[in-house]
Amino acid sequence: MRAFWTLVHRYLGLTTAAFLFVSGVTGAIISWDHELDDVLNPHLMESHTPGQAQSSLVLARELERRYPQVGVSFVPLHAGQGETLHFGVSPKVDPATGKLAEPGFNQVFVDPVSGAELGKREWGAVWPITKETFVSFLYRLHYSLHIPEMWGIDRWGVWLMGVIAMIWVVDSFVGFYLTLPVRARSGGARGWMQRWKPAWKVRWGGGGAKLNFDLHRAFSLWTWILLFILAFTAFSLNFYREIFYPIMTTVSDVTPTPFETRAPAPLHKPIAARIGYDDILNRARAEAATRDWTDPAGSVFYSQDFGIYGVSFFQPGNDHGTGGVGPAVLYFDGSDGSVLGERLPWKGTAADIFVQAQFPLHSGRILGIPGRILISVMGIVVAMLSVTGVILWWRKRSARVHMASANRLLFR
């Protein structure tokens, strides 16, 4: 039986090794995505114009006049001291082709005081990789490998990495089982824990082969709970709509957001809003007052895939919310402005909180800065386990090939 699970672990590990290596390295870096972006792109992130900031909605309308092929999809309502406003834009349908335009950018950076455009970029662009797109390139590489759209579907990479995560979840249990000690021979003096103890140790002076094996086994054991959390949350985030959320609704009470109750529009048939940002913000502030929300409206977005507005309420500088779960949000219908629902961080049923915790757990933001440091370290561990696992397989394969060759020569 142990031989069978050894084969299972070997081939599941080989199947996922390259993917997990990429995911581990990129994950270690993007734990600090905002900080790295600020360092690489001060010309986009920093504003030095003194004076009173202009209305973000006025600046958004100016962007749409300047670029008629796009609509503003995300409006930050406040900029911190010395910071720019980062507007998100989505392509409109090109009447000539009947498909979404390809403007070549989806973010525009604006000085909040002067209104001057400081630059624009395509978040997640595949090529060319510049300092403006480097962080977002790594971010999308981490969860989708930048696999392109095929047959009108742009989620092939997300699904592939979701499958890898599912295999990883299974393999984590198989690998754990293989570290357990074999049944003791009759009359063995050492107890079960004593026989398992060597699996937790690294023989630093035992030579290359032993060191590689110990690094793979011991680090897997010491970090097993964290590895399982990373694997499970990777699965839940990549297959959220397809598998994770539907399963959660069958086993517990989950409060859906409007994005769970509506199907997305076809790729090249976005839903145009009939209500403007000004009206939505007025409705949102009035609605927040009835709920005694004290945080100000910090940003507003419109999803043309679902026809939904969202208004986020948070203190400036804290858009990630407590524990990285994000701010409180009110949702509105883009056609008539009616209230569709709300999202309250760390509130709701146990299932609601479990669903909300997936990204904070995966990113480490649930523990703040220490959690992000831990996730960066775990990214390196995941990459190391992938490499050491392949080396283990290669050495054993080479030994089997050498033995087979020696046997053929012996029995000629």
Buried (B, 14 or more C-beta within 10 A) or exposed (E): EEEEBEEBBBEBBBBBBEBBBBBBBBBBBBBBBEEBBBEBBEEBBBBEEEEEBBEBBEBBBBBBEEBEBBBBBBBBBBBEEEBBBBBBBBBBBBEEEEEBBEBEBBBBBBBBBBBEBBBBBBBBBEEEEEEBBBBBBBBBBBBBBEBEEEEEEEBBBBBBBBBBBBBBBEBBEBBBBBBEBEEEEEEEEEEEEEBBEEBEEBEEEEEEEEBBBBBBBBBBBEBBEBBBBBBBBBBBBBBBEEBBBEEBBEEEEBBEBBBBEBEBBEEEEBBEBEBBBEBBBEBBBEBBEEEEBEBEBBBBBBBBBBBBBBBBBBEBEEBBBBBBBBBBBBBBBBEEBEEBBBBBBBEBEEBBEBBBBBBBBBBBBBBBEEBBBBBBBBBEBBBBBBBBBBBBBEBEEEEEEEEEEEEEEEEE
